[in-house]
């Protein structure tokens, strides 16, 4: 430990921590903007500067570590002047049409200007020119809002190992652009949206589909039935942007709020997650040779191991772009979002005597890549698009706000039946490790005919980048791994390729924390990366703990679905409606990047 | 009231002069990949500020050209602007009265020609193709890509062992480079904006000398692939080192009795003691690399044979062949090439020069090595004959100074015409033609042209010719290896076109060059051979770099390496230069600006890709 003095107060700190960390821990508040702890430590914005005794220049507190005896001033007149000037300079090159910005009210720059008391604009204002890049179905980049903090660049490179966001030009012409300067849709971007949740301003956002959702409501007048599904992780985060405590923002109030807006059939994606569990578990047992059976997809690769989970479209895109040779390892199961859509337009349509063409499926997802997934041509098993509109958590919060719903006054309402009935297994899909745990609960049952203890597979929970476990299922040892974050996924694939590891079953979620930390989740302020993911996951595990049914195969609505409609997991109808051949997604394999030998 | 004032530099002038010097440094340190279009605009603004305002083309034209480029940069350009720009530049060049305008106009024309692509992409697509490519200037300038700020930081924290291990991640010959590298890193050191470059090579020498033996990393498990490395010089050794680390079975084939190439047979003992070189080579071979010495490809084995027996072949035979002057009297005794002279000094018997007058022809490092070696062998006089001026010499200026300090007599602007011999055939002198510096040639130096003075005789007993070397690639050519003049042809990835599995690098591809460039080639080839053999780009173990400290950027002097006195050092072959003391090293290490932390280096994501991520 080292001793330092901050604004006259003596503080001890560990020698590897930055001045910012030491000061924050000791209760001081140093403003930051570009800094993203452990990820973006480039010191680009200069907002966090402090004065250090004996050092003539001001020093960025975010990336300089403490040294014994250091004496720091966090708010001297020089520091204050520098910070305010820096923010004024930033504002002079920022499109300050704040009221129409996706980050209005949540923007770090906006709140910084307020905190630092910026009231005048002393520089000639010259926001960058250029039109937003709306080429992708998921993400929008608006160059006029970009403040070049490089968070997106660092997150995409260091967390997701993709390097889609690059820096072009230099000097006053520096820009953040997709690699090669191409429109985003022409790159290998996975649409995970981690850049969006990391953006401190409104330069990156999801493709805005809120108006499409409002139009959907209007289409009820033409006799359309609007079927809404709510993804697991959305129930744990939807209240954050509305300023609601987790105790108020319950799943039941979300259903109530949606009904208040006019979405009268509110179902649960967790129901489809239960179906996914069954399909995937059955496929795993077939692949692992624990049961006999053939798959219609995959041909000679039908037994390729390991089997990868396939519910995360950003992960699927990653695999198709970076490791296309591994596509046959993906479970052929569609994601719960798509399974839900396909079942709504077939099973539910038949049961309730509605034509598939008269149903519109709206899904509420913690994810930006789900917009892409829903837009794929192959995702139309009923003859109609499985899912018509996908909104992120942020968008649904915005709809609730726009409608003026007083959420705290609403009584809790249950999801509608039958597609709203879900087990706890379906709910934990929203957290890293959740799909694995849910699938193993059912795989064990399918292989042995009896349920395992419900907490038998808890060890796959956690926050480690890669978690491994071995389980004995029907006399065979299943080796499993859970990874989250595409950087971790890449390392895992490299290890598999080099035969350093071997697994039977691997769960991959592109976003750190899984869907709980998804790219469609509410914005966070401050310099912590993904700060709410853990709390959201805990909410999901809490729901599972209290759920009356905790095995997907015991969900009565699912049992009825198989009895009345699908018959058997992996059967003909399942294959048609609930499975996909990922090779038909049309993902362009990324060309190998040329590396300069000299540069390190 | 005075009628006439005596000229005296006033304060304003001296401040402007200081600013101009710093401007020169800034421009010299421009990061690689900076947009040439924008630089042209800035250049024009400067020229415009210097215009006296008399003549129309300079007074108005320079500003208008800068405006046009500014429009191009801001995306307001259209292709017609390019032709307007060109016509304006031509007019400014052709019609300006004095050099202020003429020079500006010709620079714009030259840049338009040189960087047409950049100008066009700005004009047609409003796009800058420039890539800011040199975030850590020293590291980017190093052909081997050594993490310079990293090892200097380790030295500063008192960790020379870690510093050497870090250097080895990019360069397996740290001792060699500590002693003889031409340090292109220092030319790019950003510290030059403040005062002077960090003494990078000196610090490396301190690290090497104070670290003791630093163990090599563990090689990866064997891949079962076999690679033949032809030539045991810096390129071959480097390539063999990395391939062996990555698990390949490497064998080095060397024509001479010992490994090292030019490091051994070209660089004199007083610059690179052979005992240190031996140790460095032994350490590389300790990875389990067998070396077949005195083994000549083309005689003892063929390329075809190697290709059959090995999965890949790396050709790095260097440039050991003489270049002749092509003048009368050259053939015969006592006219030798510098390479064979230096080789003989190493392999013996020692040439007898005591009491003789030696003329060395040439102006490169090899000429300096030959001249300074001749001094140490007891030559009565050593004369350096060079056809251009001293400042045009390609040799390291420090080597030139060293030679002159040791009493070498420089005869510059002298072009050899004929060797005179007596009736017994012994050399009596070298007839030279006095030259004058003429127009600038393609090399950027004035071309020597006859001055009109009569020829002169340089009296001498021995002539050492150091006007370049060539590669012995002829016998490769017979085996289907493509060659151009006497060099082996290789692509950017150093693969030899049309001959799968064969790669080439070092001097035999680039022509005579520096050790560190050969090391860079060896590393590039190793990586591409590794990938050719089915390997994945390798992540080398990364030594943690100490965090940067708060930096004040206060100017401070550079610690130079001391040299032994010229009067003493000419009597032996011991090292000329002395290393740094711990205090000197610490002081010098403090000067590093840590461009790996301060500036855009931490933004490595997105700017460029590392050779192994």
HADDOCK unambig.tbl for C-alpha pairs under 7 A between the chains (distance, minus, plus):
assign (segid A and resid 42 and name CA) (segid B and resid 602 and name CA) 5.26 0.50 0.50
assign (segid A and resid 42 and name CA) (segid B and resid 603 and name CA) 6.03 0.50 0.50
assign (segid A and resid 55 and name CA) (segid B and resid 552 and name CA) 6.18 0.50 0.50
assign (segid A and resid 56 and name CA) (segid B and resid 552 and name CA) 5.98 0.50 0.50
assign (segid A and resid 57 and name CA) (segid B and resid 552 and name CA) 5.79 0.50 0.50
assign (segid A and resid 59 and name CA) (segid B and resid 550 and name CA) 6.40 0.50 0.50
assign (segid A and resid 64 and name CA) (segid B and resid 548 and name CA) 6.65 0.50 0.50
assign (segid A and resid 64 and name CA) (segid B and resid 549 and name CA) 6.50 0.50 0.50
assign (segid A and resid 64 and name CA) (segid B and resid 550 and name CA) 6.83 0.50 0.50
assign (segid A and resid 65 and name CA) (segid B and resid 547 and name CA) 6.95 0.50 0.50
assign (segid A and resid 153 and name CA) (segid B and resid 605 and name CA) 6.39 0.50 0.50
assign (segid A and resid 153 and name CA) (segid B and resid 606 and name CA) 6.19 0.50 0.50
assign (segid A and resid 154 and name CA) (segid B and resid 605 and name CA) 5.91 0.50 0.50
assign (segid A and resid 157 and name CA) (segid B and resid 605 and name CA) 5.77 0.50 0.50
assign (segid A and resid 163 and name CA) (segid B and resid 605 and name CA) 6.83 0.50 0.50
assign (segid A and resid 163 and name CA) (segid B and resid 606 and name CA) 5.98 0.50 0.50
assign (segid A and resid 165 and name CA) (segid B and resid 606 and name CA) 6.26 0.50 0.50
assign (segid A and resid 166 and name CA) (segid B and resid 606 and name CA) 3.99 0.50 0.50
assign (segid A and resid 166 and name CA) (segid B and resid 607 and name CA) 6.21 0.50 0.50
assign (segid A and resid 167 and name CA) (segid B and resid 606 and name CA) 5.63 0.50 0.50
assign (segid A and resid 167 and name CA) (segid B and resid 607 and name CA) 5.80 0.50 0.50
assign (segid A and resid 168 and name CA) (segid B and resid 131 and name CA) 6.58 0.50 0.50
assign (segid A and resid 169 and name CA) (segid B and resid 128 and name CA) 6.07 0.50 0.50
assign (segid A and resid 169 and name CA) (segid B and resid 130 and name CA) 6.18 0.50 0.50
assign (segid A and resid 169 and name CA) (segid B and resid 131 and name CA) 6.16 0.50 0.50
assign (segid A and resid 169 and name CA) (segid B and resid 132 and name CA) 6.78 0.50 0.50
assign (segid A and resid 170 and name CA) (segid B and resid 132 and name CA) 6.32 0.50 0.50
assign (segid A and resid 595 and name CA) (segid B and resid 609 and name CA) 5.71 0.50 0.50
assign (segid A and resid 595 and name CA) (segid B and resid 610 and name CA) 6.32 0.50 0.50
assign (segid A and resid 595 and name CA) (segid B and resid 611 and name CA) 5.30 0.50 0.50
assign (segid A and resid 596 and name CA) (segid B and resid 609 and name CA) 6.91 0.50 0.50
assign (segid A and resid 596 and name CA) (segid B and resid 610 and name CA) 6.64 0.50 0.50
assign (segid A and resid 596 and name CA) (segid B and resid 611 and name CA) 5.58 0.50 0.50
assign (segid A and resid 597 and name CA) (segid B and resid 524 and name CA) 5.44 0.50 0.50
assign (segid A and resid 597 and name CA) (segid B and resid 611 and name CA) 4.82 0.50 0.50
assign (segid A and resid 598 and name CA) (segid B and resid 143 and name CA) 5.92 0.50 0.50
assign (segid A and resid 598 and name CA) (segid B and resid 144 and name CA) 5.40 0.50 0.50
assign (segid A and resid 598 and name CA) (segid B and resid 145 and name CA) 4.32 0.50 0.50
assign (segid A and resid 598 and name CA) (segid B and resid 520 and name CA) 6.87 0.50 0.50
assign (segid A and resid 598 and name CA) (segid B and resid 611 and name CA) 6.86 0.50 0.50
assign (segid A and resid 599 and name CA) (segid B and resid 140 and name CA) 6.05 0.50 0.50
assign (segid A and resid 599 and name CA) (segid B and resid 145 and name CA) 5.28 0.50 0.50
assign (segid A and resid 599 and name CA) (segid B and resid 610 and name CA) 5.55 0.50 0.50
assign (segid A and resid 599 and name CA) (segid B and resid 611 and name CA) 6.20 0.50 0.50
assign (segid A and resid 600 and name CA) (segid B and resid 145 and name CA) 6.28 0.50 0.50
assign (segid A and resid 600 and name CA) (segid B and resid 610 and name CA) 4.53 0.50 0.50
assign (segid A and resid 600 and name CA) (segid B and resid 611 and name CA) 5.75 0.50 0.50
